[in-house]
Amino acid sequence: LAIPAIFDLAATALCMMGLQYLDVSIYQMLRGSGIIFVALMKQHVMKEHLQKFHWVGVFWNVISVVIVGGTALLASSSGEKDDSAASTSQTFLGVCLMMAGAFVQAVQFVFEEHVMKMDVPAPPLLLIGMEGFWGTVLSITVMYPIGYFMPGDDHGSYEDPFNTWAMLMNSKNIQLAFILYFFTIF
């Protein structure tokens, strides 16, 4: 049951890499492309027949993804940019990374549905609980060490968990934000 956590970590990593080159509004809109990938996999991988109204919804999602992605590319190619704006090639990379992340997330959703429909199905709460457990284990034992040993601007690392811990312990604002976020998602 660690496989969904691996998919989730990979999808999150791809999306976060794409977010570096996109505006947050574009990022959020492109995440809707996961619906397209899930529908295609349900039809062709899981062999579940989708109704015509499902395909109408998927069609409108395709239209919206094309409009949003195209708008991002057109905006990046216009001459009216500030110093922080990404180039067209960077924006294209960001869109591709977001789409790849949405695809991996869709694979995760389809895999989870498959596991819940097996001969001995996994209960949904067990599946989600194990995904959280394995996601935590993989983040602490794999992702944090990778981020710590990669060169970057955070005290010589891409991500310094010791610095993160120090900031959390010494800032009431960060502690409050953490507590609010914790209770919001649970």
Secondary structure by P-SEA (a helix, b strand, c coil): caaaaaaaaaaaaaaaaaaaaccaaaaaaaccaaaaaaaaaaaccccccccaaaaaaaaaaaaaaaaaaaaaaaaaaccccccccccaaaaaaaaaaaaaaaaaaaaaaaaaaaaaaccccccaaaaaaaaaaaaaaaaaccaaaaaaacccccccccccaaaaaaaaaccaaaaaaaaaaaaaac
